[in-house]
Amino acid sequence: MRQALALAEKGTGSTSPNPMVGAIIVKDGKVIGQGWHKKAGGPHAEIFALEEAGADAKGATMYVTLEPCNHHGKTPPCSHAVLKQGIAKVIAAMKDPNPKAQGGLEYLQENGVETQWGVCEAEARRLNEFFIKHVTTGRPFVVCKCAATLDGRIATRIGDSKWITGEESRACVHKMRHAMDAILVGINTVRMDDPSLTARLEDGEGNDPLRVILDSRLSMDPNAKMLRQDSDSGTLIFCGPQAPEAKREALVKAGAEIVEAPEMSGFLNLDFICRHLGEKGLNSLLIEGGGHVHSSALKSGVVDKVCLFYAPKILCGDDGVPMFAGPGPDFMADSIALKDITLHRFGNDFMVEGYVMDLFDERD
């Protein structure tokens, strides 16, 4: 099953809004077919594996990271193809959380195929956490990513931030962007850095995420780099109700999409924004904004996971730009707690990865 999970991961960045799925067919102790879902709208993992196995699939066992689909979408039901080719047993890592597609294991069992599920389920759910969040809630899975010095600064007092972390960390960030459907920053980041917000991988094959900008008054320059660059993705700007119409027209002419969002306490409503992105079919959102955007996102409850990169550098001052800005709570009990913490090393840097606890999680 772990081999099937490794196959599934090859679909990173190209299967959304579908899940990443891998399948392996085994007979007499030998792998006779394997495959993974390569692109949304294309054949599923099970079909690739069945085609490779051919007639030898009869009487074999299939290991698949997600329950075979049982509905007619852009492709026929995989459960029917599995049955037709004579697979004797199907072992799935997890059941399909999508109510439109689930039921494949029951269909196979009713037609004489032995079934089992729950093998490496935790790994399978982690692999497809973006898909699971969107298909069960209609909202994207949100990751808040920051890069800071050891004293928690994302820039110096004059705004210089190039570069805090090393090449290894920055390469990891581009892989993260490649895996995400959208990336969000605030207008201050656009003004200071004029970023591209693209995914630049070593092999040059990165998929650019949709660029999402928070710009209440539409002060973004229509000549900003992200609006002029050659990219396979667009730019979506959320503005407030008071945004000038003339600026709206100029940015639309430059190629941006503009959506008006309600404001709460002087900030654009991130809950509304996440719901809107979910309705557009986006499974995931990477927040790379500045300190105020990071704090606003965490306080609003839209963040699912935090990835904090730290470089072995210390600014030794209280006037640098903080990782999280704005007023904090009075009591430690009101802090935002993380769970399932993992530490990763990238060159001389390290990254803390953790999931945001919700109201139903127990705190020590």
C-alpha positions in Angstrom: 0.0 0.0 0.0 2.9 2.4 0.7 4.1 1.8 -2.8 0.7 2.8 -4.1 0.8 5.9 -1.9 4.2 6.8 -3.4 2.6 6.4 -6.9 -0.3 8.6 -5.9 2.0 11.4 -4.8 3.3 11.7 -8.4 0.0 13.4 -9.2 0.9 16.3 -6.9 -0.2 19.6 -8.4 -2.0 18.1 -11.4 -5.1 16.3 -10.2 -7.2 19.0 -8.4 -10.1 19.1 -7.9 -9.7 15.3 -7.9 -7.8 13.4 -5.3 -4.3 11.8 -5.8 -4.7 8.1 -6.2 -2.3 5.2 -6.8 -3.1 1.6 -7.6 -1.0 -1.6 -7.7 -2.2 -5.1 -8.9 -0.4 -8.1 -7.4 -0.6 -11.8 -8.5 1.4 -14.6 -7.1 3.6 -12.2 -5.2 4.5 -10.1 -8.2 3.4 -6.7 -9.4 1.6 -7.1 -12.7 0.1 -3.6 -13.1 0.4 -0.2 -11.5 -0.7 3.4 -12.2 -1.7 6.7 -10.7 -4.1 9.5 -11.5 -2.1 11.9 -13.6 -4.5 14.7 -14.4 -8.1 15.8 -13.6 -10.4 14.5 -16.4 -8.0 11.8 -17.4 -8.0 8.0 -16.6 -8.0 7.0 -12.9 -5.2 5.1 -11.3 -7.2 1.8 -11.4 -7.6 2.0 -15.2 -3.9 2.5 -15.8 -3.1 -0.5 -13.5 -5.7 -2.7 -15.2 -4.5 -1.8 -18.7 -0.9 -2.8 -17.7 -2.0 -6.0 -16.1 -4.3 -7.0 -19.0 -5.8 -10.5 -18.9 -3.5 -11.4 -16.0 -5.6 -9.2 -13.7 -8.1 -12.1 -13.4 -7.8 -13.5 -9.9 -5.3 -10.8 -8.7 -5.4 -8.4 -5.8 -5.6 -4.7 -6.2 -4.1 -2.2 -3.7 -5.6 1.2 -4.2 -5.2 4.4 -2.0 -8.8 5.4 -2.3 -12.0 3.4 -2.8 -12.7 2.9 -6.5 -15.3 5.4 -7.7 -18.8 4.2 -8.4 -20.3 7.0 -10.5 -20.3 8.2 -14.1 -18.3 11.5 -14.2 -15.8 12.5 -16.9 -14.8 8.9 -16.8 -16.8 5.6 -16.3 -16.9 4.0 -12.8 -13.7 2.3 -11.8 -15.6 -0.2 -9.7 -17.2 -1.6 -12.9 -13.9 -1.8 -14.7 -12.3 -3.7 -11.7 -15.2 -6.2 -11.7 -15.2 -6.7 -15.4 -11.5 -7.5 -15.5 -11.8 -10.2 -12.9 -9.9 -8.7 -9.9 -10.5 -11.1 -7.0 -9.7 -8.8 -4.1 -9.5 -5.0 -3.6 -7.7 -3.5 -0.6 -8.3 0.2 -0.2 -6.5 2.6 2.1 -9.7 4.6 2.8 -13.3 5.0 1.7 -14.1 7.9 -0.7 -15.5 10.9 1.3 -17.2 12.2 -1.8 -20.9 11.2 -1.6 -21.2 11.4 -5.4 -18.4 8.8 -5.9 -18.5 6.5 -2.9 -20.0 3.0 -2.9 -17.4 1.3 -5.0 -16.4 -1.2 -2.3 -20.0 -2.1 -1.6 -20.7 -2.6 -5.3 -17.7 -4.9 -5.7 -18.6 -6.9 -2.5 -22.1 -7.4 -3.7 -20.7 -8.8 -7.0 -18.4 -11.3 -5.3 -15.2 -9.4 -5.0 -13.5 -9.6 -1.6 -12.9 -6.1 -0.2 -10.9 -4.6 2.7 -10.2 -1.0 3.7 -8.3 0.9 6.3 -4.7 -0.1 5.4 -2.4 2.9 5.8 -5.5 5.0 6.2 -3.8 7.8 8.2 -1.2 8.2 5.5 -3.8 8.2 2.7 -5.9 10.9 4.5 -2.8 13.1 5.0 -1.9 12.7 1.3 -5.4 13.9 0.3 -6.1 16.4 3.1 -6.8 19.1 0.5 -9.4 17.0 -1.4 -11.0 15.7 1.8 -11.5 19.2 3.3 -13.0 20.6 0.1 -15.3 17.7 -0.7 -16.7 17.5 2.9 -17.0 21.2 3.6 -17.0 23.0 0.3 -14.0 25.1 1.4 -10.3 24.9 0.6 -7.7 23.5 2.9 -5.7 26.5 4.1 -2.0 26.5 4.9 -0.4 29.5 6.5 3.3 29.7 5.5 5.9 32.1 7.0 9.7 32.5 6.9 11.4 34.2 9.8 14.6 34.8 11.8 14.9 33.0 15.1 13.5 36.1 16.8 10.4 35.9 14.7 11.0 38.7 12.1 10.0 38.4 8.5 11.9 41.6 7.4 14.1 44.3 8.8 12.8 47.6 10.0 13.1 49.0 6.4 11.3 46.0 5.0 14.3 44.1 3.6 13.6 40.3 3.5 15.9 38.9 0.8 16.8 36.4 1.8 15.9 35.1 5.2 16.0 31.4 4.4 18.4 29.4 2.3 18.0 27.9 -1.2 16.7 24.6 0.2 13.9 26.2 2.1 12.9 28.3 -0.9 12.9 25.3 -3.2 10.5 23.6 -0.7 8.2 26.7 -0.9 8.1 26.4 -4.7 7.1 22.7 -4.3 4.3 23.8 -1.9 3.1 26.4 -4.4 3.1 23.7 -7.1 0.9 21.6 -5.0 -1.6 24.3 -4.1 -4.6 25.6 -6.1 -4.2 29.2 -5.0 -1.7 31.5 -3.1 -2.8 34.5 -1.1 -0.9 37.7 -0.1 -1.9 41.1 1.1 -1.4 44.4 -0.9 1.6 45.4 1.3 3.5 42.3 0.1 2.7 43.3 -3.5 3.9 46.9 -2.9 7.1 45.9 -1.2 8.2 42.9 -3.3 6.3 43.0 -6.6 6.3 39.2 -6.5 5.6 36.8 -9.3 3.9 34.2 -7.0 4.7 31.4 -9.4 6.0 27.8 -8.8 9.5 27.5 -10.1 10.7 23.8 -9.8 14.1 22.5 -10.6 12.8 20.8 -13.8 10.8 23.9 -14.8 7.5 22.0 -14.8 5.8 23.7 -11.9 2.0 24.5 -12.0 1.3 28.1 -11.1 -1.4 28.6 -8.4 -4.1 31.2 -8.8 -2.8 34.4 -7.3 -5.2 35.9 -4.7 -4.6 39.4 -3.5 -6.3 41.2 -0.6 -6.6 44.9 -1.6 -9.4 46.7 0.1 -9.0 49.9 -1.9 -7.6 48.5 -5.1 -4.3 50.3 -4.8 -2.5 47.6 -6.8 -0.5 48.9 -9.8 -1.9 47.6 -13.1 1.7 47.2 -14.2 2.6 44.8 -11.3 4.8 41.9 -12.4 2.1 39.3 -11.7 -0.2 40.9 -14.2 2.4 41.2 -16.9 4.1 37.8 -16.6 3.6 34.7 -18.8 1.7 32.4 -16.5 -0.8 29.5 -16.8 -2.8 31.0 -14.0 -4.6 34.2 -13.3 -4.9 36.9 -10.6 -8.0 37.3 -8.4 -8.2 40.5 -6.3 -10.6 40.8 -3.4 -11.6 44.4 -2.6 -13.8 46.2 -0.2 -17.2 47.9 -0.8 -15.4 51.3 -1.0 -13.0 50.5 -3.8 -13.0 53.2 -6.6 -14.7 52.1 -9.8 -11.9 53.6 -11.9 -9.3 51.5 -10.3 -11.5 48.4 -10.7 -11.7 49.1 -14.4 -7.9 49.6 -14.8 -7.1 46.3 -13.0 -9.7 44.3 -15.0 -8.2 45.8 -18.2 -4.8 44.6 -17.0 -6.2 41.0 -16.7 -7.2 40.7 -13.1 -10.5 39.4 -11.8 -12.1 41.6 -9.1 -14.5 40.3 -6.4 -16.0 42.5 -3.7 -15.8 41.1 -0.2 -17.4 42.3 3.0 -15.2 43.8 5.7 -15.1 43.0 9.4 -13.2 45.3 11.8 -11.4 47.0 9.0 -10.2 43.8 7.3 -11.6 41.8 4.4 -13.7 38.9 5.6 -11.5 35.8 5.1 -14.4 33.4 5.8 -16.2 34.9 2.8 -13.1 34.7 0.7 -12.5 31.0 1.5 -16.1 30.1 0.8 -15.9 31.9 -2.5 -12.7 30.1 -3.4 -14.3 26.8 -2.5 -17.3 27.6 -4.7 -14.8 28.1 -7.6 -13.7 24.5 -7.0 -10.4 25.2 -5.4 -9.2 22.5 -3.0 -6.3 24.4 -1.3 -5.0 27.8 -0.5 -1.5 28.8 0.6 -1.3 32.1 2.6 2.0 33.8 2.2 1.0 37.3 3.4 2.6 39.6 5.9 2.2 39.7 9.6 -1.3 41.3 9.6 -2.6 38.8 7.0 -1.1 35.8 9.0 -2.7 37.0 12.2 -6.1 37.8 10.6 -6.2 34.4 9.0 -5.4 32.5 12.2 -7.8 34.6 14.3 -10.6 34.1 11.8 -10.4 30.3 12.1 -9.8 29.6 8.4 -6.3 28.1 8.7 -5.9 24.3 8.9 -2.1 24.0 8.9 0.8 26.2 9.7 4.3 25.8 8.1 6.9 28.1 9.8 10.4 28.3 8.3 13.1 29.5 10.6 16.6 30.6 9.5 19.6 30.6 12.0 19.7 34.4 12.0 18.8 37.0 14.8 18.0 40.6 14.0 18.5 41.7 17.7 15.8 44.4 17.6 12.2 45.1 18.3 11.7 47.2 15.2 11.8 44.4 12.6 8.6 43.2 10.9 7.0 40.5 13.1 5.7 37.2 11.8 2.3 37.9 13.3 1.1 41.5 13.8 -1.7 43.2 15.7 -3.0 42.9 19.2 -2.7 39.5 20.8 -4.7 37.8 23.7 -4.3 38.7 27.3 -4.1 35.1 28.5 -2.0 32.2 27.3 -5.1 30.0 27.4 -6.4 32.0 24.5 -3.4 31.3 22.3 -3.8 29.3 19.0 -2.5 25.8 19.7 -1.1 23.4 17.2 -1.1 19.6 17.1 0.6 16.8 15.2 3.8 18.8 15.1 6.6 17.7 12.7 10.1 19.3 12.3 11.8 19.3 8.9 15.4 20.3 8.1 16.3 22.3 5.0 20.0 23.0 4.9 20.7 25.2 7.9 17.0 26.1 8.2 14.2 24.2 9.9 10.5 24.2 9.4 7.8 23.6 12.0 4.6 22.0 10.6 1.5 21.7 12.7 -2.2 21.5 12.4 -4.4 24.1 14.1 -6.5 22.8 16.9 -10.2 23.4 16.7 -12.8 23.8 19.4 -13.3 20.1 19.6 -9.6 19.2 20.3 -8.6 18.7 23.8 -5.9 21.0 25.2 -3.5 20.1 28.0 
